[in-house]
Amino acid sequence: MPKDPYAWIEQSLTTIHRADWYRSVQVLSDRPGATVVLSGQEVINFASNDYLGLAGDERLVKAAIAAVAEFGTGSTGSRLLSGHRQLHRELEIAIASLKQTEDAIVFSSGYLANLGAIAATVGKRDLILSDQYNHSSLKNGAILSGATVIEYPHCDVLAIQTQLQQHRQNYRRCLIITDSVFSMDGDLCPLPSLLALAEEFDCMLLVDEAHATGVIGKTGAGCVEYFGCTGQPLIQIGTLSKALGSLGGYVAGSTNLIDFLRNRAPTWIYTTALSPADTAAALTAIQIVQQEPQRRIQLWRNVDYVKNLIQEQLPHLTLLPSESPIICFQLPSPAEALQVGKKLKESGIFAPAIRPPTVPTSRIRISIMATHQIEHIDKLISVLKNTK
Ligand SMILES: Cc1ncc(COP(=O)(O)O)c(C=O)c1O
């Protein structure tokens, strides 16, 4: 019998199953929202990153439809090769206005924005310091760049300082990379301290505002605004696919940085531009973020309400520290996390189990939306009370 070069795949799947790490997708019906129909069952949705409830908003839908009617469905090629729409530029200017930066550039996803920005700004002669809990796109961007990568313990400013003291002088450039809101934990990076270290050791600092854009800061500009760091020399990444309810990613920063990325970021140069529908929807979302602060205010009311109820009524839950709409409680094993996730779903609550290798310890991740009603949250709490 000839050897099957693909036999290892089945063995790997078996190993994944055995560890309770196996994942599969569930089918959603209807528009995204605070409640969704999941595999035919109506559930309250605590699994979405649509923090402001914009992904199903009529205005975004209309803007996307109008853009498709005018410009068609596809962007037909890379912007450098095939040209772009004025809409792309309008979106970039809107992002720069929200972030208070000189300019911005949109990518086809947040993942690609991270890969492109990191791979373009550092190379073999350079050093990257990366938080151990960073999102996969930051970690893979670091690998793609070819730079030496040192992972530091989560948010540990002293550890970064020590690494810089020991290694900075051996490298040409240094880039510190961090999520601003950690996506599977919900806590924030120590941005002002990171900026101080970046200045002291002549480093660039890249901060991923994927879960902060539209959510955190007085105007929804993100953690950079929240920490009073607007205008500081930063490479700011974000996504259009969470609070902005669309699809795509961005880098915001200085005119020179953005101009350089247009010339050097491989995941921007060698890929097709954002579709007209996604571009128009994101542009409308930014206008809503700027014109309707009440959405953000309601989101934070909901977050406070959930956190207070958990503190009062569910003291046994092992909560991870959170300063965002992402609230996680830990479970001892992947199997138990799966079991709790399943029980929640049976009781009408959609809140996913997050397991290794995504995170080091298993947990249930609850993500709060501005459009959750008090009844939705009360139901979450009562179901959690009855779930062992
Ligand atoms: C911190 C972080 N960065 C980047 C991304 C990727 O963004 P996108 O979904 O737009 O590719 C995500 C989530 O998907 C994320 O959580």
The ligand as an SDF file (V2000), in Angstrom:
LIG
                    3D

 16 16  0  0  0  0  0  0  0  0999 V2000
   -7.2310   42.2620   18.9510 C   0  0  0  0  0  0  0  0  0  0  0  0
   -7.6520   41.8900   17.5730 C   0  0  0  0  0  0  0  0  0  0  0  0
   -6.9290   42.3370   16.5300 N   0  0  0  0  0  0  0  0  0  0  0  0
   -7.2770   42.0400   15.2680 C   0  0  0  0  0  0  0  0  0  0  0  0
   -8.3700   41.2690   14.9940 C   0  0  0  0  0  0  0  0  0  0  0  0
   -8.6790   40.9370   13.5780 C   0  0  0  0  0  0  0  0  0  0  0  0
   -9.6230   41.8070   13.0630 O   0  0  0  0  0  0  0  0  0  0  0  0
  -10.5010   41.3540   11.8150 P   0  0  0  0  0  0  0  0  0  0  0  0
  -11.5870   40.4960   12.3330 O   0  0  0  0  0  0  0  0  0  0  0  0
  -10.9790   42.6440   11.2220 O   0  0  0  0  0  0  0  0  0  0  0  0
   -9.5860   40.6250   10.8910 O   0  0  0  0  0  0  0  0  0  0  0  0
   -9.1580   40.7980   16.0490 C   0  0  0  0  0  0  0  0  0  0  0  0
  -10.3660   39.9870   15.8890 C   0  0  0  0  0  0  0  0  0  0  0  0
  -10.7570   39.3580   15.0560 O   0  0  0  0  0  0  0  0  0  0  0  0
   -8.7870   41.1120   17.3630 C   0  0  0  0  0  0  0  0  0  0  0  0
   -9.5020   40.6430   18.4000 O   0  0  0  0  0  0  0  0  0  0  0  0
  1  2  1  0
  2  3  1  0
  2 15  2  0
  3  4  2  0
  4  5  1  0
  5  6  1  0
  5 12  2  0
  6  7  1  0
  7  8  1  0
  8  9  2  0
  8 10  1  0
  8 11  1  0
 12 13  1  0
 12 15  1  0
 13 14  2  0
 15 16  1  0
M  END
$$$$
